[in-house]
Amino acid sequence: METYLLAIARMLLPLLVIGGLSGCGNIEPWVKPYERDRLADPIMALDGDPVSSSYIQHVYEAREGARGGEGAAGGGCGCN
């Protein structure tokens, strides 16, 4: 049993080393500079309704202001 595990380890170790070293090559960007305008399209935004999300974020910051919420300064009264 131990020799079987040792044989597997001897075969697996070089494969792991080769696999790890193969990640050190040049990494080219997936998006070419002339394709970046497509990423700025509003349909690519993670937020479907920015006005509503801004309001919800403001309410969250006002409620959690006493604790530090999202990094906004102010108290928890919601008057900022």
BANULO-394844 format. One record per residue (C-alpha): residue number from 1; residue in one letter; x, y, z. Coordinates in nm, 4 decimals, decimal comma. Layout:
BEGIN
<atom><i>NUM</i><aa>A</aa><east>X</east><north>Y</north><up>Z</up></atom>
...
***
This chain:
BEGIN
<atom><i>1</i><aa>M</aa><east>0,0000</east><north>0,0000</north><up>0,0000</up></atom>
<atom><i>2</i><aa>E</aa><east>0,2794</east><north>0,2414</north><up>0,0910</up></atom>
<atom><i>3</i><aa>T</aa><east>0,4710</east><north>0,1669</north><up>-0,2275</up></atom>
<atom><i>4</i><aa>Y</aa><east>0,1563</east><north>0,2344</north><up>-0,4289</up></atom>
<atom><i>5</i><aa>L</aa><east>0,1153</east><north>0,5789</north><up>-0,2661</up></atom>
<atom><i>6</i><aa>L</aa><east>0,4845</east><north>0,6503</north><up>-0,3128</up></atom>
<atom><i>7</i><aa>A</aa><east>0,4618</east><north>0,5642</north><up>-0,6844</up></atom>
<atom><i>8</i><aa>I</aa><east>0,1629</east><north>0,7945</north><up>-0,7256</up></atom>
<atom><i>9</i><aa>A</aa><east>0,3450</east><north>1,0743</north><up>-0,5428</up></atom>
<atom><i>10</i><aa>R</aa><east>0,6499</east><north>1,0304</north><up>-0,7684</up></atom>
<atom><i>11</i><aa>M</aa><east>0,4319</east><north>1,0653</north><up>-1,0795</up></atom>
<atom><i>12</i><aa>L</aa><east>0,2207</east><north>1,3480</north><up>-0,9429</up></atom>
<atom><i>13</i><aa>L</aa><east>0,5005</east><north>1,5709</north><up>-0,8140</up></atom>
<atom><i>14</i><aa>P</aa><east>0,6643</east><north>1,6431</north><up>-1,1540</up></atom>
<atom><i>15</i><aa>L</aa><east>0,3227</east><north>1,7083</north><up>-1,3061</up></atom>
<atom><i>16</i><aa>L</aa><east>0,2415</east><north>1,9594</north><up>-1,0336</up></atom>
<atom><i>17</i><aa>V</aa><east>0,5788</east><north>2,1312</north><up>-1,0738</up></atom>
<atom><i>18</i><aa>I</aa><east>0,5396</east><north>2,1547</north><up>-1,4523</up></atom>
<atom><i>19</i><aa>G</aa><east>0,1846</east><north>2,2789</north><up>-1,4135</up></atom>
<atom><i>20</i><aa>G</aa><east>0,2924</east><north>2,5419</north><up>-1,1638</up></atom>
<atom><i>21</i><aa>L</aa><east>0,5765</east><north>2,6660</north><up>-1,3805</up></atom>
<atom><i>22</i><aa>S</aa><east>0,3580</east><north>2,6886</north><up>-1,6874</up></atom>
<atom><i>23</i><aa>G</aa><east>0,1652</east><north>2,9712</north><up>-1,5241</up></atom>
<atom><i>24</i><aa>C</aa><east>0,4727</east><north>3,1956</north><up>-1,5309</up></atom>
<atom><i>25</i><aa>G</aa><east>0,4484</east><north>3,2809</north><up>-1,8997</up></atom>
<atom><i>26</i><aa>N</aa><east>0,3493</east><north>3,6119</north><up>-2,0533</up></atom>
<atom><i>27</i><aa>I</aa><east>-0,0109</east><north>3,6968</north><up>-1,9845</up></atom>
<atom><i>28</i><aa>E</aa><east>-0,1721</east><north>3,9024</north><up>-2,2554</up></atom>
<atom><i>29</i><aa>P</aa><east>-0,4887</east><north>4,0933</north><up>-2,1790</up></atom>
<atom><i>30</i><aa>W</aa><east>-0,8074</east><north>3,9236</north><up>-2,2920</up></atom>
<atom><i>31</i><aa>V</aa><east>-0,9534</east><north>4,2541</north><up>-2,3973</up></atom>
<atom><i>32</i><aa>K</aa><east>-0,7692</east><north>4,4456</north><up>-2,6632</up></atom>
<atom><i>33</i><aa>P</aa><east>-0,7487</east><north>4,8252</north><up>-2,6280</up></atom>
<atom><i>34</i><aa>Y</aa><east>-0,9826</east><north>4,8770</north><up>-2,9219</up></atom>
<atom><i>35</i><aa>E</aa><east>-1,2443</east><north>4,6492</north><up>-2,7583</up></atom>
<atom><i>36</i><aa>R</aa><east>-1,2645</east><north>4,8329</north><up>-2,4268</up></atom>
<atom><i>37</i><aa>D</aa><east>-1,5405</east><north>5,0649</north><up>-2,5436</up></atom>
<atom><i>38</i><aa>R</aa><east>-1,7746</east><north>4,7670</north><up>-2,5317</up></atom>
<atom><i>39</i><aa>L</aa><east>-1,7072</east><north>4,7212</north><up>-2,1611</up></atom>
<atom><i>40</i><aa>A</aa><east>-1,8146</east><north>5,0798</north><up>-2,0945</up></atom>
<atom><i>41</i><aa>D</aa><east>-2,1588</east><north>5,0071</north><up>-2,2414</up></atom>
<atom><i>42</i><aa>P</aa><east>-2,4343</east><north>5,0726</north><up>-1,9811</up></atom>
<atom><i>43</i><aa>I</aa><east>-2,5748</east><north>4,7257</north><up>-2,0427</up></atom>
<atom><i>44</i><aa>M</aa><east>-2,2550</east><north>4,5829</north><up>-1,8937</up></atom>
<atom><i>45</i><aa>A</aa><east>-2,3152</east><north>4,7553</north><up>-1,5581</up></atom>
<atom><i>46</i><aa>L</aa><east>-2,3711</east><north>4,5244</north><up>-1,2629</up></atom>
<atom><i>47</i><aa>D</aa><east>-2,6342</east><north>4,7628</north><up>-1,1343</up></atom>
<atom><i>48</i><aa>G</aa><east>-2,9650</east><north>4,7543</north><up>-1,3208</up></atom>
<atom><i>49</i><aa>D</aa><east>-3,1102</east><north>5,0690</north><up>-1,1661</up></atom>
<atom><i>50</i><aa>P</aa><east>-2,8371</east><north>5,3057</north><up>-1,0428</up></atom>
<atom><i>51</i><aa>V</aa><east>-3,0814</east><north>5,5651</north><up>-0,9007</up></atom>
<atom><i>52</i><aa>S</aa><east>-3,2603</east><north>5,3096</north><up>-0,6838</up></atom>
<atom><i>53</i><aa>S</aa><east>-2,9337</east><north>5,1511</north><up>-0,5745</up></atom>
<atom><i>54</i><aa>S</aa><east>-2,7919</east><north>5,4910</north><up>-0,4840</up></atom>
<atom><i>55</i><aa>Y</aa><east>-3,0952</east><north>5,5596</north><up>-0,2634</up></atom>
<atom><i>56</i><aa>I</aa><east>-3,0755</east><north>5,2175</north><up>-0,0977</up></atom>
<atom><i>57</i><aa>Q</aa><east>-2,7019</east><north>5,2693</north><up>-0,0390</up></atom>
<atom><i>58</i><aa>H</aa><east>-2,7709</east><north>5,6100</north><up>0,1184</up></atom>
<atom><i>59</i><aa>V</aa><east>-3,0309</east><north>5,4592</north><up>0,3518</up></atom>
<atom><i>60</i><aa>Y</aa><east>-2,7922</east><north>5,1793</north><up>0,4454</up></atom>
<atom><i>61</i><aa>E</aa><east>-2,5134</east><north>5,4270</north><up>0,5203</up></atom>
<atom><i>62</i><aa>A</aa><east>-2,7475</east><north>5,6404</north><up>0,7280</up></atom>
<atom><i>63</i><aa>R</aa><east>-2,8653</east><north>5,3429</north><up>0,9319</up></atom>
<atom><i>64</i><aa>E</aa><east>-2,5172</east><north>5,2012</north><up>0,9799</up></atom>
<atom><i>65</i><aa>G</aa><east>-2,3444</east><north>5,5391</north><up>1,0224</up></atom>
<atom><i>66</i><aa>A</aa><east>-2,3022</east><north>5,4923</north><up>1,3938</up></atom>
<atom><i>67</i><aa>R</aa><east>-2,0945</east><north>5,1840</north><up>1,3285</up></atom>
<atom><i>68</i><aa>G</aa><east>-1,9077</east><north>5,2903</north><up>1,0166</up></atom>
<atom><i>69</i><aa>G</aa><east>-2,1213</east><north>5,1120</north><up>0,7526</up></atom>
<atom><i>70</i><aa>E</aa><east>-1,9613</east><north>5,1681</north><up>0,4143</up></atom>
<atom><i>71</i><aa>G</aa><east>-1,6983</east><north>5,4185</north><up>0,5145</up></atom>
<atom><i>72</i><aa>A</aa><east>-1,9257</east><north>5,7225</north><up>0,5047</up></atom>
<atom><i>73</i><aa>A</aa><east>-1,8878</east><north>5,9781</north><up>0,7788</up></atom>
<atom><i>74</i><aa>G</aa><east>-2,1770</east><north>6,1099</north><up>0,9826</up></atom>
<atom><i>75</i><aa>G</aa><east>-2,4184</east><north>6,0012</north><up>1,2462</up></atom>
<atom><i>76</i><aa>G</aa><east>-2,7040</east><north>5,7567</north><up>1,2293</up></atom>
<atom><i>77</i><aa>C</aa><east>-2,9793</east><north>6,0202</north><up>1,1995</up></atom>
<atom><i>78</i><aa>G</aa><east>-2,9965</east><north>6,0098</north><up>0,8180</up></atom>
<atom><i>79</i><aa>C</aa><east>-2,9681</east><north>6,3874</north><up>0,7808</up></atom>
<atom><i>80</i><aa>N</aa><east>-2,6551</east><north>6,3994</north><up>0,5674</up></atom>
***
